[in-house]
Amino acid sequence: MERQEYPKPTEKEEQLLKLIRELGFGEIHIYVANGQPVRAEEIKKSIKF
């Protein structure tokens, strides 16, 4: 089985990875346009009944 090679991450992708690693745990909504992350929203509060 051949190993698939991926292109080097873009600056926006690297920023997203940094955000995810710094978060530790939680929930993030990611908005994507043209295959690139445009905006990420960290979810601060969720109420479960």
KEBALUM-100202 format. One record per atom (N, C-alpha, C): x, y, z; atom name; residue in one letter; residue number from 1. Coordinates in pm, 1 decimal. Example, Ala and Ser with C-alpha at 12.3 -4.5 7.8 and 13.67 -1.06 7.14 Angstrom:
2
<<1319.0,-569.0,780.0>,"N","a",1>
<<1230.0,-450.0,780.0>,"CA","a",1>
<<1320.0,-330.0,780.0>,"C","a",1>
<<1285.0,-225.0,708.0>,"N","s",2>
<<1367.0,-106.0,714.0>,"CA","s",2>
<<1290.0,3.0,787.0>,"C","s",2>
# end
This chain:
49
<<84.5,-117.9,0.0>,"N","m",1>
<<0.0,0.0,0.0>,"CA","m",1>
<<89.4,124.8,0.0>,"C","m",1>
<<64.5,214.7,-93.8>,"N","e",2>
<<144.4,336.4,-104.1>,"CA","e",2>
<<102.4,439.6,-1.1>,"C","e",2>
<<200.6,513.0,44.9>,"N","r",3>
<<173.8,620.5,140.7>,"CA","r",3>
<<138.6,746.7,63.8>,"C","r",3>
<<25.5,807.3,98.3>,"N","q",4>
<<-19.4,928.1,29.9>,"CA","q",4>
<<53.2,1049.4,85.8>,"C","q",4>
<<103.1,1134.3,-2.2>,"N","e",5>
<<170.6,1255.4,41.1>,"CA","e",5>
<<74.4,1373.0,31.4>,"C","e",5>
<<78.2,1457.1,133.4>,"N","y",6>
<<-8.1,1573.1,139.1>,"CA","y",6>
<<76.3,1699.1,118.2>,"C","y",6>
<<16.5,1803.0,61.1>,"N","p",7>
<<90.7,1928.7,47.4>,"CA","p",7>
<<116.5,1990.7,184.1>,"C","p",7>
<<215.5,2077.6,191.0>,"N","k",8>
<<247.3,2146.9,315.9>,"CA","k",8>
<<126.7,2229.9,358.7>,"C","k",8>
<<92.8,2228.0,489.2>,"N","p",9>
<<-21.7,2306.8,536.6>,"CA","p",9>
<<-2.7,2456.3,509.5>,"C","p",9>
<<-113.4,2522.9,476.7>,"N","t",10>
<<-109.3,2666.8,456.0>,"CA","t",10>
<<-101.0,2736.5,591.6>,"C","t",10>
<<-78.2,2867.3,589.1>,"N","e",11>
<<-69.4,2944.0,714.1>,"CA","e",11>
<<-200.5,2934.5,792.7>,"C","e",11>
<<-314.1,2941.5,723.3>,"N","k",12>
<<-443.7,2932.1,791.2>,"CA","k",12>
<<-462.3,2794.3,854.5>,"C","k",12>
<<-419.0,2687.9,785.2>,"N","e",13>
<<-429.9,2553.5,840.8>,"CA","e",13>
<<-340.5,2538.4,963.6>,"C","e",13>
<<-222.3,2596.5,959.0>,"N","e",14>
<<-132.6,2591.4,1073.9>,"CA","e",14>
<<-190.5,2666.8,1193.3>,"C","e",14>
<<-256.6,2780.6,1168.1>,"N","q",15>
<<-321.1,2855.8,1276.1>,"CA","q",15>
<<-433.1,2772.8,1338.1>,"C","q",15>
<<-509.0,2701.5,1255.1>,"N","l",16>
<<-617.0,2616.6,1304.8>,"CA","l",16>
<<-561.4,2503.2,1390.6>,"C","l",16>
<<-454.4,2438.4,1345.0>,"N","l",17>
<<-392.0,2331.6,1423.2>,"CA","l",17>
<<-342.9,2383.6,1557.7>,"C","l",17>
<<-284.3,2502.0,1559.0>,"N","k",18>
<<-236.5,2562.3,1683.9>,"CA","k",18>
<<-353.4,2586.0,1779.9>,"C","k",18>
<<-465.0,2638.7,1726.0>,"N","l",19>
<<-583.7,2663.2,1808.0>,"CA","l",19>
<<-634.9,2533.3,1869.2>,"C","l",19>
<<-640.5,2426.9,1789.5>,"N","i",20>
<<-689.4,2297.3,1837.0>,"CA","i",20>
<<-597.8,2243.3,1946.6>,"C","i",20>
<<-467.8,2252.2,1926.3>,"N","r",21>
<<-373.3,2199.7,2026.0>,"CA","r",21>
<<-377.8,2278.1,2155.9>,"C","r",21>
<<-400.0,2408.7,2146.9>,"N","e",22>
<<-407.0,2491.9,2267.3>,"CA","e",22>
<<-538.9,2473.7,2341.6>,"C","e",22>
<<-642.7,2431.9,2271.5>,"N","l",23>
<<-774.3,2415.6,2331.8>,"CA","l",23>
<<-773.3,2305.4,2437.3>,"C","l",23>
<<-707.8,2195.1,2410.9>,"N","g",24>
<<-705.1,2084.8,2505.8>,"CA","g",24>
<<-829.3,1999.5,2494.9>,"C","g",24>
<<-944.8,2055.4,2526.2>,"N","f",25>
<<-1072.8,1986.9,2505.8>,"CA","f",25>
<<-1179.4,2092.1,2485.5>,"C","f",25>
<<-1287.6,2053.9,2423.6>,"N","g",26>
<<-1396.3,2146.7,2397.8>,"CA","g",26>
<<-1454.8,2126.1,2259.7>,"C","g",26>
<<-1518.3,2227.4,2210.5>,"N","e",27>
<<-1585.6,2218.7,2080.9>,"CA","e",27>
<<-1554.1,2343.4,1999.7>,"C","e",27>
<<-1523.8,2322.2,1871.7>,"N","i",28>
<<-1494.5,2431.2,1779.5>,"CA","i",28>
<<-1578.9,2411.8,1654.3>,"C","i",28>
<<-1641.0,2517.1,1608.0>,"N","h",29>
<<-1708.3,2515.6,1478.2>,"CA","h",29>
<<-1613.9,2581.3,1379.0>,"C","h",29>
<<-1590.0,2513.9,1267.9>,"N","i",30>
<<-1495.2,2562.8,1168.2>,"CA","i",30>
<<-1569.5,2595.3,1039.7>,"C","i",30>
<<-1549.0,2715.0,989.1>,"N","y",31>
<<-1608.6,2757.2,862.9>,"CA","y",31>
<<-1501.6,2748.2,755.1>,"C","y",31>
<<-1537.6,2685.3,644.4>,"N","v",32>
<<-1442.6,2658.2,536.8>,"CA","v",32>
<<-1492.4,2720.4,407.3>,"C","v",32>
<<-1400.7,2780.9,331.0>,"N","a",33>
<<-1431.8,2834.4,198.1>,"CA","a",33>
<<-1315.5,2799.4,105.4>,"C","a",33>
<<-1347.3,2745.7,-8.7>,"N","n",34>
<<-1245.2,2706.5,-107.0>,"CA","n",34>
<<-1141.0,2612.0,-47.8>,"C","n",34>
<<-1186.6,2521.9,38.9>,"N","g",35>
<<-1096.7,2422.6,96.7>,"CA","g",35>
<<-1004.6,2474.3,205.2>,"C","g",35>
<<-1025.1,2598.1,250.8>,"N","q",36>
<<-940.0,2657.0,353.6>,"CA","q",36>
<<-1024.1,2703.7,472.3>,"C","q",36>
<<-971.6,2688.7,594.6>,"N","p",37>
<<-1044.1,2740.4,710.8>,"CA","p",37>
<<-1051.3,2892.9,703.9>,"C","p",37>
<<-1171.0,2944.9,726.0>,"N","v",38>
<<-1192.8,3089.1,720.0>,"CA","v",38>
<<-1212.5,3145.1,860.7>,"C","v",38>
<<-1287.1,3070.6,941.1>,"N","r",39>
<<-1318.7,3117.8,1075.9>,"CA","r",39>
<<-1342.4,2997.8,1165.8>,"C","r",39>
<<-1302.4,3009.1,1291.3>,"N","a",40>
<<-1328.3,2906.1,1391.2>,"CA","a",40>
<<-1392.5,2973.3,1511.6>,"C","a",40>
<<-1498.5,2912.4,1560.5>,"N","e",41>
<<-1567.0,2964.7,1678.4>,"CA","e",41>
<<-1555.7,2861.6,1789.7>,"C","e",41>
<<-1496.9,2903.6,1901.2>,"N","e",42>
<<-1487.3,2816.5,2017.0>,"CA","e",42>
<<-1619.3,2824.1,2092.8>,"C","e",42>
<<-1681.0,2710.4,2113.6>,"N","i",43>
<<-1810.2,2704.7,2181.4>,"CA","i",43>
<<-1784.7,2712.0,2332.2>,"C","i",43>
<<-1840.3,2814.9,2393.5>,"N","k",44>
<<-1813.3,2840.9,2535.3>,"CA","k",44>
<<-1916.2,2776.9,2629.8>,"C","k",44>
<<-2039.4,2765.4,2583.1>,"N","k",45>
<<-2142.8,2720.3,2675.1>,"CA","k",45>
<<-2241.3,2629.3,2602.9>,"C","k",45>
<<-2273.3,2520.4,2667.5>,"N","s",46>
<<-2373.1,2428.3,2615.0>,"CA","s",46>
<<-2456.5,2379.6,2733.7>,"C","s",46>
<<-2586.2,2383.6,2718.6>,"N","i",47>
<<-2674.8,2342.9,2827.8>,"CA","i",47>
<<-2750.5,2217.7,2783.8>,"C","i",47>
<<-2733.5,2110.7,2857.6>,"N","k",48>
<<-2800.1,1983.9,2825.4>,"CA","k",48>
<<-2905.7,1957.1,2932.0>,"C","k",48>
<<-3027.5,1926.4,2889.2>,"N","f",49>
<<-3136.4,1899.4,2984.2>,"CA","f",49>
<<-3164.5,1751.9,2993.4>,"C","f",49>
# end
